Amino acid sequence: MSEQLNKGLEGVLVAESSLSDIDGDAGQLIYRGYDIEDLAREASYKEVLHLLWKGELPTADQLDDFRDSMVEDREVSDSVLDALAALADAGETPMAALRTGVSMLSAADPDPHKDVEDREATLSEGRRIVAKVPTLLAAYDRLRRGEEPVAPRSDLSHAGNFLYMMTGEEPGEVAEETFDMALILHADHGLNASTFTAMVIASTQADLYSAVTGGVGALSGPLHGGANQDVMRVLKELDDSEKDPLQWVQDRIEAGGRIPGWGHRVHDHHRGVSHRRDRAAGQGDRPERRLLLRLGLLQARHSDRHVHPHLRDVAFGRLGGTRAGVLARQPPHPAARPVRRSGAPPVRPR
């Protein structure tokens, strides 16, 4: 028996999965055989959900049925909204409010005593959670700003409805597409800390709400999804600065600071500091970053904001084409492969 200690379980094989595969050195993220760039440009978030859950992209009829079932489950009970209002008054963070809200959703589940080994029942429960999470988050954001929640609409997409519930106004096409693509890019990322937490809880045959609640708790940490809060702070600082964005980034790097959101523990593994500096300056090859950068530039162009020509070249020089609906060709179903705990909480921040 090996006595080697792998802190944070980094590199330890714990399971096999055909959901996704990450190649940090090549800068690739694959969902069930599809490259993430193809999916993000040519499929919708609901199509990707169907792919991950069912193992294949949906036909037009399957997509309609899937969408209708999601739309039916968007609303949350008044008791949950009342609890969110109390959390807003207490000044809770959005992640803490989401954790509490997901836990409370179980009280209104139409099938609370189902067999946890019933796959279809579990998928239905997961669908209800995914449908209601945007409603929870949008309601909480409005409540903490002293505004009343906006009820979900059945005629908008998953991304479009979330943005509508946040603002009370229908989003523009670019904003809706940007957020839909962001949802696709975050749909699966191997056995990261929050997924690992949820799987451990589910392995005890606990209900799905308990597993997702635990996953949200793990996600909230600053060494995992909580780092997104640092990204927003940096973006606000950058937006308020009068410096050129590239010069601002360069100054931050030379001062020994980090640029949240411009690197990843898995994708940057085995890469040197100089390479990470190139990435921070806009020269990296991580697929999620390229796609979101391209959409960010589209948003800036739409709003007539100045875009540095170097950033434009990085995004549009590497990517082309537009999203065109369901992908035409289904790839062979990938064989299950080992999943390493490379996304575990790091021993030190990256």
Sequence and secondary structure as in RCSB ss.txt:
>XXXX:A:sequence
MSEQLNKGLEGVLVAESSLSDIDGDAGQLIYRGYDIEDLAREASYKEVLHLLWKGELPTADQLDDFRDSMVEDRE
VSDSVLDALAALADAGETPMAALRTGVSMLSAADPDPHKDVEDREATLSEGRRIVAKVPTLLAAYDRLRRGEEPV
APRSDLSHAGNFLYMMTGEEPGEVAEETFDMALILHADHGLNASTFTAMVIASTQADLYSAVTGGVGALSGPLHG
GANQDVMRVLKELDDSEKDPLQWVQDRIEAGGRIPGWGHRVHDHHRGVSHRRDRAAGQGDRPERRLLLRLGLLQA
RHSDRHVHPHLRDVAFGRLGGTRAGVLARQPPHPAARPVRRSGAPPVRPR
>XXXX:A:secstr
      GGGTT EEEEESSEEEETTTTEEEETTEEHHHHHHHS HHHHHHHHHHSS   HHHHHHHHHHHHHT  
  HHHHHHHHHHHHTT  HHHHHHHHHHHHGGG S TT  TT HHHHHHHHHHHHHHHHHHHHHHHHHHTT    
   SSS HHHHHHHHHHSS   HHHHHHHHHHHHHTS  SS HHHHHHHHHHTTT  HHHHHHHHHHHHTSTTTT
THHHHHHHHHHHHHH  S HHHHHHHHHHTT   TTS  TTTTTT  HHHHHHIIIII   HHHHHHHHHHHHHH
HHTT    HHHHHHHHHH      SS S        EEEE TTS  SS  
